Amino acid sequence: MFSSTRMTGNQCSLLYGPLEELQELAFIERPIRRSLKTAEEIDQLTVDEDLNDIERAVYLLSVGLEVQRVNVISNLPSLVRQNPAETFRRVVPKVREVLNGAGAEIQLAAAGSFLTILQDDIILIHTHTFSILKTILQHLNHRDTVVSNAWLETLLSAINALPKETIKQEVLNPLLYQSQLSHSISARLASCRILGKVACKFDTHLVKKELLPLARSLCQDVELEVRACMCRQLESFARATGVEHTRIELLPELVELARDEESSVRLAAFDTIINLMEMIDGDDRLHVVVPMVMSVCEVSSQADEAVVASLSFQFGKVCSGLAGSLMDEEKGRLLQRFKVLCVAGLQIEGNQTDFNETMLIRCNCCYNLPAMMVFADPAHFLSELYPSFSSLCCDPQVCVRRSAAASFHQVVKLLGSNVHLVHKELLALLQDEALEVLDALMNHLEETLEAFLSRGENLVLDNKFPELLSALLQVEQKVGGSLRWRLHEKLLQHYSCLARLLPGEVLHQHFSPRIFTILTTNKVLPVQREAARTFCTFLRYNRKHEQRQEMMERLIQELAQGRSYWNRLRFLDVCETASEIFSRKYFNKYFLIPALELVQDPVANVRYKLCQLLPRLRSSLRLPADKQLLQQLNFCVQKIIGREKDKDVVATMRKTVLELDKLDLAEPFHKRHERDLLDQKKEKEENLLLEMEHLERQQTEEKLNSEKHMERKRRDSKTSLSAIKSMSVSSSGATLSSSGKEMRKAKLSRSRSLSSQPTKSKPTNADRLVKVKDFSSMSGPGRSSMSMTKDEPLRTAHFSTTTQSTSSMPVLIHSNTTSLIERTSIMDHRASSMDHRDHRTSTLDHRICKMEHRNNMMEQITGTMDQRDLRTATIDKRNQRTTTLDQREHRTSTLDQHSKTMDRGCAIKDKQSRKLSINRKSNSFSVQSGRD
């Protein structure tokens, strides 16, 4: 029994917690019962319902509780909007009565209400100047600092609307009295802020005469808070008095304050001078501002962290303003000081206060980094600022990395073509574990990705591209797995820019499936709608018909015809988004019919959503081109009206029918015209994308054809060049050998013919036989048979001449010798022409060698072309070169034919020369025989 009781107690403790916690809950509930109002309190809080707003406000301000008075004072701006005259006549005087001696809550409510009235321009301030201004001035010096500051803000806002005379009488006169040292510090601080506010309201003469002496006295106040506050207000005086007076009067005062013993006063003067940098000329910058900046940098290195934090916030502005007045050494010192600030607090461990200050300093360095890049020249980023930037992107504190991510897009813009230098830092920020860093990076992700991914065709060849692609996919998975659905929505919104930055094939393989998965599986409606928009953007800018068809089929099969009604609802969301992205023609072709088919959906929620979408579907139709589609839409409407049983769908359908009837009449003409122009622009863009797709496909086909043609030409050129080479070698060898032999034979025969003169003695038969043998042995092997066959008839002709008279012999010898000499000279001329032709043949051989060398070069160029993507212009040029080679081959073959013809001519001439030599010898024999 005891054990069972213990078990029950354990079960109670598991279900409801320990008994002590239950007792605490009971104790918490007691004050709730005690806080219930009694009947008397309820009667006191009850107000007559017949009273109007003004009367009820007056009644509650008179006899109401404090909470009721606070409520009335807080609603004072709405009463002024409804009835300003009665409110200022009856309610505002009651408010002034209540404020006398009221607590801080009522005072703050009244200050906030009057400030709202002044800022919103609810009334004409000139009409009710004293009603508000005197109330403000009456409570300006409240003993509570918070209340007095609230009334001071109200007064500063009222100065913008008050006339000059009112300000001079009601504000400046008390101000001269409150700025004396006898008054409290809060009063003097209020005087400083009021002086800075009214300085812009009056002309330069009044400011110099009346306000500037008062401002100088406050700059010399004994309290450092007053000096610092008045120093910051001198900027308004400088802008009111002009550049010349600032240089003469205010700049010396600021320089003196910059040398103050208190660091807060020095920094106030420093900030004021930096804000007035554009009003200071070059000489003053060089001789006044530059030494002051360098001294402040040196002093701040030894001051507290708050001073350094203030300096770090102004560092970029300082360097940008003084860039033209600094020497190289001073620029180097400022850069070195900035590098020290970028790592402030990382090496030294301190307390929590110092830790927060150093973290703020590094955040300010992230903010000023783009300005420091301009100061140091982006070309020197790698050597000067890259280590600091990398350190800030990898800082151990989340807020510093978030600041670096927020300014990352500005750094990328300044780098330009050198954006690859910060590729590692981008990957580090994308892979950061803190979602706050990713959120800051997402704000300008489109600009950042555009700088990294706008390199066109060289993008895919970059070895860093897969890393960036993987990082982008991992970011989406990380954000999608968290509970930060707004960040996920922002991420998908910026991912739509990838449609124009990434190649279509990469986008279709990696990002489109992931976006479609989000569309079908994510349960957050804003994320789904943004995924639908991104998917439609990818679909619109895809230039491949097969991929677009695949994406549309997936939409129809898995969403429009999906088994889950949730997916069918998502298809209607996709249709709603597609009607905004695509043109009417494209939308009607691919989305309208699948959407209308959902009229038969068994789930009422899908039909309900379709009824809400029908006016948008109807607005996409234009008659008479879309007459059939309009008939199908009307049939869908009639079907829902006639067969629908769900009461919510029927009610929605009735409203939709009324909207469809008023659709053409309710829309103004100019809006319809604007929509038509926008639709025409979308249709032109889609047609342009189709033309680009056609051109890309045509270029791909031409590329393939040209590669095949070049390969065939290369094979043909190799074959023809080898044949030409073999033919030229054989022909040149034969020509050279035959021509050399013939030339030697012709010269030998000519020398013999000239040596045989008529004065010589008669040779014997033995000598004749020797000469015949010498002749036969001297002729070539190819010609020996010819000489032997003609020997006998020649002998007969020689011996037959013995019957002739001796008186005619000298004449015959002379004429024959002359003709032989002439023929010999002709043969010499022909031999020289043969030499010239031999030279031409050698020239042709040299040209053939050059052609072979050129063909080898063409083969190397062709091999290089095979490794690269050929373009149409290059193909045409190289086709022309190929035709030139063909012409040269034709010329080479023609020259070979000419050389063969010349060889034949040379052979014929050789035969003639042999005949002449034989005739000459036969004549000599006949002469000798005649003598004998």
Protein Blocks (a to p, Z undefined) as FASTA:
>chain_A
ZZmmmmmmmmmmmmnopfklmmmmmmmmmmmmmmpccfklmmmmpccfkbcfklmmmmmm
mmmcfklmmmmmmmmmmmmmmmmmlmmmmmmmmmmmmmnopafklmmmmmmmmmmmmmno
macfklmmmmmmmmmmmmmmgfblklmmmmmmmmmmmmmmpcfklmmmmmmmmmmmmmpm
kbcfklmmmmmmmmmmmmmmpcfklmmmmmmmmmmmmmmpfbfklmmmmmmmmmmmmmmn
ojklmmmmmmmmmmmmmmpfbfklmmmmmmmmmmmmmmpcfklmmmmmmmmmmmmmmmmm
mmcfklmmmmmmmmmmmmmmmmmmccfklmmmmmmmmmmmmmgoklpccdfklmmmmmmm
mmmmmmmmmmmmmmnopklmmmmmmmmmmmmmmgfbfklmmmmmmmmmmmmmmnmmmmmm
mmmmmmmmmmpmblklmmmmmmmmmmmmmmmmmnojmlmmpmklmmmmmmmmmmmmmmmm
mmblmlmmmmmmmmmmmmmmpcfklmmmmmmmmmmmmmmmpcbfklmmmmmmmmmmmmmm
pcbfklmmmmmmmmmmmmmmmmblklmmmmmmmmmmmmmmmcfklmmmmmmmmmmmmmmp
cbfklmmmmmmmmmmmmmmpccfklmmmmmmmmmmmmmmmmmpmbfklmmmmmmmmmmmm
mmmmmpcfklmmmmmmmmmmmmmmmmmmmmmmmmmmmmmmmmmmmmmmmmmmmmmmmmmm
mmmmmmmmmmmmmmmmmmmmmmmmmmmmmmmmmmmcfkbccddfklmmmmmmmmmmmpcf
klmmmmmmmmmmmmmmmmmmmmpcfklmmmmmmmmmmmmmmmmmmmmmmmmmmmmmmmmm
mmmmmmmmmmmmmmmmmmmmmmmmmmpccdfklmmmmmmmmmmmmmmmmmmmmmmmmmmm
mmmmmmmmmmmmmmmmmmmmmmmmmmmmmmZZ
